[in-house]
Amino acid sequence: MLNWALTFFIVALVAAVLGFTGIAVAAAGIAKILFVIFLVLFLVSLIAHTTRRV
């Protein structure tokens, strides 16, 4: 999931440099959403792992 977020971030950067602002905004929005989902899943996994060890 983090790979997809980084991919969309790079697409947003390239689109912004080339002047495609609509595509850049959309790709950046998708990258933000994927990154937040990644963080939530990572934290849930981390909490589940620490509680299972006890």
Backbone torsions as a table, in degrees:
resi	resn	phi	psi	omega
1	MET	NA	-37.3	178.2
2	LEU	-65.9	-34.3	177.3
3	ASN	-62.2	-41.2	178.4
4	TRP	-65.1	-39.8	178.7
5	ALA	-62.9	-43.1	178.1
6	LEU	-66.2	-36.9	177.8
7	THR	-62.7	-46.8	178.8
8	PHE	-65.9	-33.0	176.9
9	PHE	-65.0	-42.7	178.6
10	ILE	-66.5	-39.9	176.5
11	VAL	-61.3	-40.5	178.7
12	ALA	-64.5	-40.8	178.5
13	LEU	-64.5	-44.5	-179.7
14	VAL	-65.1	-43.2	179.3
15	ALA	-64.1	-37.9	178.8
16	ALA	-66.5	-40.5	179.3
17	VAL	-64.9	-37.6	-178.3
18	LEU	-82.7	-6.5	174.9
19	GLY	96.0	7.2	178.1
20	PHE	-88.5	81.6	-171.9
21	THR	-68.5	-35.7	-179.7
22	GLY	-63.7	-45.1	178.7
23	ILE	-67.4	-38.1	-179.8
24	ALA	-63.6	-42.9	179.9
25	VAL	-66.3	-42.6	-180.0
26	ALA	-65.0	-45.0	-179.6
27	ALA	-66.0	-37.9	178.1
28	ALA	-66.8	-38.3	177.0
29	GLY	-64.0	-43.2	177.5
30	ILE	-64.1	-41.4	179.5
31	ALA	-62.4	-40.6	178.2
32	LYS	-63.1	-45.4	-179.2
33	ILE	-62.8	-45.6	179.9
34	LEU	-64.0	-37.1	179.3
35	PHE	-67.3	-40.3	178.5
36	VAL	-65.8	-41.8	176.9
37	ILE	-62.2	-41.5	177.5
38	PHE	-60.2	-45.5	-179.8
39	LEU	-62.5	-42.6	179.7
40	VAL	-63.3	-46.8	179.7
41	LEU	-65.0	-36.5	177.7
42	PHE	-64.8	-44.9	179.6
43	LEU	-65.3	-40.5	177.3
44	VAL	-62.9	-42.7	178.6
45	SER	-64.1	-41.9	179.6
46	LEU	-64.3	-43.9	178.8
47	ILE	-66.1	-41.4	179.3
48	ALA	-64.4	-38.2	180.0
49	HIS	-67.7	-41.4	-178.3
50	THR	-71.8	-34.4	179.2
51	THR	-76.1	-27.1	-180.0
52	ARG	-74.1	-27.9	-178.6
53	ARG	-70.4	-21.9	-176.2
54	VAL	-81.0	NA	NA
